[in-house]
Amino acid sequence: MAYRRPGSRGKPHAADIHAAAEIAAAVGFAVHFRKGPQETYTEQSATLAGARGIEATMNATHGQNGRRAVVYAITATGAQYPVPSVRAR
């Protein structure tokens, strides 16, 4: 997914518009943190606010060397879209 800064000028890319629509219609959210090749953590949340709380906890507990948790929006079809951190509402 292409990233656009808030307030940037120009027409949004069609993929960004599609991803934003899918994220808005998400039925759930997954938070994933990969600490190493054999060590991963994944938790589910029904809301984006809940997922952001889990993300903050994972980053505080497991975050090291600049690694951060990633929030994914889960659609009704099971597709997952990464949620940009600037999208927190």
C-alpha positions in Angstrom: 0.0 0.0 0.0 1.4 3.3 -1.0 1.8 5.8 1.9 0.6 9.4 1.6 1.4 11.9 4.3 -1.5 13.8 5.8 -1.9 17.1 4.1 0.1 16.1 1.0 -1.1 17.4 -2.3 -2.2 15.6 -5.3 -4.7 12.9 -6.2 -4.7 9.8 -4.0 -3.7 6.6 -5.8 -6.6 4.1 -6.5 -4.9 1.5 -4.3 -4.9 3.9 -1.4 -8.6 4.6 -1.9 -9.4 0.9 -2.0 -7.3 0.1 1.1 -8.9 2.9 3.0 -12.4 1.6 2.2 -11.5 -1.9 3.2 -10.0 -0.7 6.5 -13.1 1.4 7.2 -15.3 -1.8 6.6 -13.1 -4.1 8.7 -14.8 -6.7 10.9 -11.8 -7.0 13.2 -8.1 -6.2 13.7 -5.0 -8.3 14.3 -1.8 -7.0 15.9 1.4 -8.8 14.9 4.8 -8.5 16.4 7.8 -10.5 15.1 10.6 -10.7 17.6 12.7 -13.2 15.7 12.5 -16.0 13.1 10.9 -18.4 15.5 9.2 -16.0 17.9 6.1 -14.1 16.8 3.1 -12.7 18.8 -0.4 -12.1 17.4 -3.5 -10.9 19.1 -7.0 -10.1 17.8 -9.2 -7.1 18.6 -12.7 -6.1 17.5 -12.0 -2.4 17.4 -9.1 -0.3 16.1 -8.8 1.4 19.5 -8.4 -1.9 21.2 -5.8 -2.9 18.6 -3.9 0.3 19.2 -3.8 -0.5 22.9 -2.5 -4.0 22.2 0.1 -2.5 19.9 1.3 -0.1 22.6 1.6 -3.0 25.1 3.4 -5.2 22.6 5.9 -2.4 21.7 6.6 -1.7 25.4 6.9 -5.4 26.3 8.7 -6.9 23.3 10.0 -3.9 21.3 13.7 -3.8 20.8 16.1 -2.6 18.2 13.5 -0.4 16.6 11.0 -3.3 15.9 7.4 -2.3 16.1 4.1 -4.2 16.1 1.9 -3.9 13.0 -1.9 -3.6 13.0 -3.8 -5.3 10.2 -7.5 -4.7 9.4 -9.4 -8.0 8.7 -12.2 -7.9 6.2 -15.3 -10.1 6.0 -13.6 -12.1 3.2 -10.5 -12.7 5.4 -8.2 -10.3 3.5 -5.8 -8.3 5.7 -4.6 -4.8 5.1 -1.9 -3.1 7.1 -3.3 0.0 8.9 -1.0 3.0 8.8 -0.1 4.4 12.2 -1.4 7.9 11.1 -4.9 6.4 10.7 -5.4 6.0 14.5 -8.8 7.4 15.4 
